[in-house]
């Protein structure tokens, strides 16, 4: 009887399972052998167990007004220890350079004075936040959590596709994917030496506590969510529960004398750190959108006064603007004196007239992206776009060149994915998460592997029909603990204050 991978089609993209010689990569051999022992019926049974687990745990995401089970592919993605060392060093280097860039552009702006980036990069950026100028956060950390998206090109080289430094999402799915895979494939999991991921929330909580204002011995941390109708609400609730912190909305918070408080049954309680999952524009109606009902009036003033830390910091968007992305290799050399360890995808700045003219001539060969886009929205992949789509994006680029970049098409690497009781190649990327605690940047082992489940698609976002894989970073050291039996949550934090909640003063802005 043939195995599940017999007849597995291999295309021009780099395949994570098989080498050019048609044999499994050395680190994939054990997984290959295990999969060859399974049948389509075996995978169907495990898929049913996965779906029951996700349904029972409420592991969902919202799209188009509906709740969907988060799609987890049954076949894990394996990364050998030596390759992970390169990923880890490259992500740390990138986060350090971008931290320095943010401190500079919201301070002396020496990077502009020295001609490394043009001033127009800042003045024309929709995500450059002038109200954040001069705010120096505790322990100089602005990027408490980063998600750096990586892709592997046809030659097998890992490249950075984009940086996510505002409110990067996906950490909860990493933890839940591992918990589920450890239950659905217990034997397969135990045969591998895989670095655990259960410590992700704890590592983030430690970094958040370290960022509390000076003099606070027992910092109170809250997670600020827009509410239950946000597409990522599952993650908000999950992370708050795992970190043992309060999940709050804007109406639960108020500022008094530039100090942030939380309403509770025990009275008002001072808040020291806000892990926000609310975008800048909606965070504080005093400084940003006055019609926002999901933020807290006065929050930015409290941060400026040094009485509360906002994580990630307000204004980080200027560093993950896709035009800034084109300057990151130069920023690494400027701030760190180092060569980039992880190269960018070849990218063109369309605000340069000569470059724009050349790119428009071969628009059908390039990928065009809005500089402030997210979730795969607005991307036009030239080789698969219609004439009407190419004409529309051409007009938009000509109308607003600063709002777009163009990239050479990268045929993302493929990995076996379970589809209709078969294993078929599908394109994937990787989002490693980095946590900065002020002393060290920790790259958490694994990250979120996203997979384009539609045949031929290069869009991996869940809102565009994508899914995910459990990412196994292999190690020669024994695994310290079972993922399935790890503690479900960290101890709840103590909160201070028993003063009755009298609400904000009359002169405080009201929502």
N, C-alpha and C positions, 0 to 999 in steps of 0.2 A: 504494500500500500504506500502511495506517495505521501510526502509530507506537505504541510501547509505552504511551504515556500518553494515547492517544486513548480516550475513554470512561472516564477515571479518575474514580471517584466522589468527590464532595466533600460532606462532612457539616457539622455545626454547629461542629466544632472548627477552630481556626486551622490552616491548612495551610502547611507550610514550603516547598512548591513553588509553590503558586498563591495569588494575591491574591484579594480579593473580586470583582474584575472578571473572574476566570477566566483571567487571563494570568499567566505565571511572574513571580515577584518578580525585580527587575533582576539581583540577584546570582546567581540561579538560571538565567538565560537560557542560558548556555553549556552547563550540564549538561543542561538540558531538550533543547536541540538535539542534543546527543550521544546522549542516550537515545532520541530519536525515530529515530535512524539504526540502532538495534539491533533485532534480532528476539528472539523467545523462545528460539530455538535458540542465538543468540549468548550470552545470559545463562546458559543451561544449561551451555554449554561453560566459561564463566568460573566458574560455581558448582562444577563438577567440579574445575577447577584450584585453586580456593580450598580445597576439602575435602582435596585431595591435599597441599597445602602445610601445612594445619593438622595433618593426620595425620602427616606426616613430621616436623614440628616438635614434635609432642606437645602442641598447644595445646588443652587440655581443662579441664573442670571436673567435679567429682564431685557426684552427686546420687542419693539413694536407693540408695547402695551401688554405683553404676555410673559408669563414666567416659564422658563425652560430649564430642564435639567442640564447642568453644565456638562458638555460632551467630553468624556475622558476616553481616549483610545486605550485599548487593552495592551498594546505592545509598547513597552517602555523604551525610552531613548537612553543609551549608555554612553558615558563619556569616560575615557581612561584617565587615570590619575595624572599622567604626564601632561596631557592636553589641558586638564583642568588647571594645572599650575600656570599655564600661559594665560588662560582666561582670567584667572584670579588676579594675576599681576597686571594685566592690561586694564581690567575694570578699576582696580585700585588707582592706577595711574590716571585714568580718565577722570574719576571722581575728584581726586586731589587737584587736578588742573582746573576743573570747573568750579570747585569751591574757591580757589584763588581768583578766578575770573569774576565770580559774583561779588566777592569782597572788594574787588578792585572797582567794578563798574558802579557799585553803590557807595563808593568812597572816592579815592583820589583819581580814578580813571587813568592810571598810568599806561594801561594797555593801549589807550587811544592816543595819548601824548607821544608814545614811542612808535606809533604807526603800525602796530601789529594788526589792529582792526580799525576800520573807518568809524568816525563818530556817527555816521548815518546808520550803521548797524544798530545802534541804540535808539537814535531819535526816530527811526522809522519802524521800530519793532512794536507790535501791538501788545506784547507781553512785558515790555520794559515798564517797571512800576515806579514812577517818580515818588509817590508817598513812602516808598521803602528806603529812599536815599538817606544815608546817615544812620540807619538802624544797625547797630552791631550786636548780633545775637550772643547769648551766653556761649562760651567755649568756641566761638567763631564758627559754629556749624550752621550752615543753611540747608545742606542736603543731608538730612537725617536718613532718608531712604531714597535710593536711586534704583531705577530699572533700566539697564543698558541692553538694548535689543541687538542681538548678534545673528548673522546669517553666514552660511558656508557657501562659497562660490563653486563653480564647476571644477576648479583646481584643488578644492578641498581646503582653501584658506578661509579662516574665520575673519569676518569683517564686521565692524559696527555699522548698523543700519540707522539707528537713531538713539537719542538719549531721552529718558523720562525722569524729570527732576521736580515736577510739581506735586502731583498726587498719584504716583505709580501704583497700579493695581495688579492683583494676581497672586499675592503672597498666600492668601487663604486657600486658593486652589492647589498650590504646591503641597501644603500640609494635608489637605483632604484627599488629593490624588494619592499620596503615599499611604495614608491610612487605609484607603480602600484597596489599593494594589496589594498591600501586605495581607489583607484578608482574602482577596479573590485569588491570589497566586502565592500562598504561603510558602510552598516548596520552592518555587522559582526564585522568590525573594531571598530565602535563606541560603540558597546555593551561591549567591553573589555576595561579594564584600562591598556593601553600599554605604556611603556616608549618610547619616540620618538627617532629617529636616525638621524634626519636631521642635527644635530649639528656635526656629525662626521668630515666633512672636516674642519669646523671652529676650532674644538679642535686641530686637527693636525696642522693647520696653526699657531695657537697661540704658540704651542710647537716649531715649526720651527723658528718663529720670536724670541722667547726667547733664542734660541741657537746661535744667531748671534754673531759675534766677539765683543769684548769690544769696547765701544765708539760709536757704531752704533745706532743712535736713530730711524731711519726709515729703517729697514733692507729690502733689496730686495731679495726675494725668487724666485727661478725658479725650474721647474720640468724638469729634464733631462731624455729624452726618447731616446731609440735606433731608433725610427722612426715608420712610419706607418705599416711596415711589421712585427712588433713585435706582438705576439699573444695577449698581454695585452694592445694594443694601445688605445682601447676604454677607459680603466680605466685611462690611462695617461691623455688623453684629458679631461675626465670627472673631474678628481681631480683638474687639473689645472684651469678649468673653474669655478668649485665650490669654490676654494680658491682664485680666482681672481689673479692668478700669471701667468707668462709667461711659455708656454710650449716650450722647446728648445731642439735642438739636439746638438751633439758635435761640429758640424761645426758652430754653432751660438756663441760659446764661445771661448775665448783665454785668455792666461795668459801673463801679462807684469809685470816684477819685483815682481813676486810672488803675484800678485793681479789678481783676476779673473774678466773678463769683458764679457759683452754680446753685440753683434752687434745689432744695431737697426737703424731705419730710423733717429732717433734723435741724432745719434752718439753712441759712446761706453758708456756703463753704467756699473757701478761696481755692482757685484753680491756678496751678503753676505752669502747666504745659498743655497745649492744645494740639493733639494729633488731628489735623483737619483733613477731611475728605470733601471739602467745599472749595470750589475754584476761587481765585482771587477776586473776580468781579462781584461775587456774591458774599464775600466773607465779612465785609463791614460796610453797611449802607452809609456811614458817615463819609467814607473816603472813596467808595466805589459806587456801585449801582444803588441809588437811593430806594429803588423799589424792591430790593432783596428782602425776603422774609425768612431766609434760611441762615443768615449770618447773625452777628452780634454787634450792635452799635458801640463804638469806642474800643473795639478789640485792638486795632492797630495802634491807637494812642497808648494803651496799656503795654503793648510790646515795646513801643518807643521809649516808654518810661522805665523799661527793664523789669517790669513786674510780672510778665508772662512770656513764655516762649511759644512761638507758633512753628509747628513742624508739619511739612517742610515750610521754609521761610517764604514770606510774601515776596513776589518778584522773581522767583526762580525761573519763570517761563522764558526770560531773555536768554538763559543758558541752554535751553533745549529747543529754542527756535531753530528750525531746520537750516536757516541761513547761517546762524552761529555754528552749527554742526560743521560747516565747511571750513571753519577756522580752527577747530579743535586741535588738529595736529600741530598748527603753529602755536596755539596756546600751551600745549604740553611742552614744547621746546622753550617758549618764553618764560613760563612760570617754574618749570621743573628742570630745565636744561637737559631733557631726555628726548630720545626718539620714541615715537609712538610704538607701543607693543602690539596694538590691534589696529590695523589700517581701516580707514573709512571705505565705503563704496565710492567709486568715482562719481563725483557730483559737480554740477555746473551751476554757477550763480547767474540767474537770468536777469538780474538788475544791471549786468554788464552788457551794453548794446552789442558788442562784437560776438560775445559768447551766446547771447540770446538769438542773434541772427543765424548762427551756425546750428544751434539746437532746433530752431523752428524748421530748418530745412530737412532735418531727419527726425521729426517728432514721432514718426511711426516706429522708431527704433528705441525710444527712450521711455523712462518712467517719469511722469511729471507729478509733483506733489505740492500741496499748499504748505507754506512754512509753518503755519499754526494749526494744521490738521491733526486729528487723532482718530483712533479706532478704524483706520483704513478709509475714512471718508475723504472724498475729493481726489483720490489718486486715480490717475489715468495711465494704464499700461499700454504704451504705444502699439506693440505688435498685436495685441488682441482688441484694440479699440476700433470702433467703427469710424467711417469718414466724418459722420456728424459729431461724434465725441471729440475727434481730433480738431475739428474746426471750432468747436465750442471752447476747448481748453486753449487753443491758439489765441482766440479773442480775449480770453481772460488774462492770459499772460501779457499780451500787448497792452491791455488796460491797466494792469497792476503788476509790473515785472517784479517788484520787491516781494510780492506775496507768493512767489513760486520758486522752486528749484527743479532741476532735471537730473536724473541719475541714469547711468548705464544699467541696462537690465541685468540683474543677477538671477540666474536660474537656481533658486534655493535648493539645497540638498534635499534628498528624499529619504523617507524611512518607512518600513512596512507598517501599514495601518489596517485594522480589522474593519472590513466593509463587506456586508452580505456574505458572511461565512467564508470570506477569502482574505488573503493578505495582499494588499496592493500598495505600490509606492505613492506617497503623498508628500508634498513639500512642507518643510518645517523651518521654524526659527527658534531662538532661545532668548529668554529674558532672565539673566542672572540678577539677583537683588543684592545691593550693597548697603550696609548700615554703617554710618559714621558716628562714633561716640565721642569724637573730639580728640581722642588719642590714637585711634586706629580705625581704618576702613576695613570692615569685615565683609567679605564676599561669601554669602551663604551658599553651601554646597548644592549644586543642582540648578534650581530656578525653574521657570515655567517654560516648557517647550510647547509651542503652539503649532497646530497642524492644519493645513488647508484641506479639508475633507472632500471638497469638490474636485473632481478630476480636472487636472490641468491648471487649477487655480493657484495663484501665488499670494492670495490674501488670506492671512491666518487668523484674523480677528474673529472672535466668537459672534459679534454682531453681523459679520459678513459670511457666516456659515462655517467658521473654523472651530476647531476643538483643541484639545491639549493632550499631552503625554506626561507620564511620570518620568522625571529625569534622574537617572542613577549615576552619580559620580562614584566610580569604582576606586577602591583603595586596597592595599595589601594588609591593612590593619583590621582586626576583628571589629565587627559592628558592636558598639558599646551597649545598645539597648534595642529591644524590639519596637518598631514604630507603632505597632498596633496596641502596645501596652503602655505607652508613654503617658504621663499625667495629662488629663484633659484640659487643665487650665493652671495658670499661675495663681498663687494666693491673692485674693482681692486686697487692694491697697487700703491703707487707713486714710480717712479723710478728716480734716480738721474743722473745728468751728461748731459752736452750738448756738450762735446768735440767731434769734428768729429772723426769718426772711421778710424784710420790710419793702423789698423791691427797690428799684432805682429811684433816686431823687426826682423831683418834678422837673428839674432842668436836664435830665438825661434824655437822649433821643429815644422815642418809643417806636415799636414796630406795630 
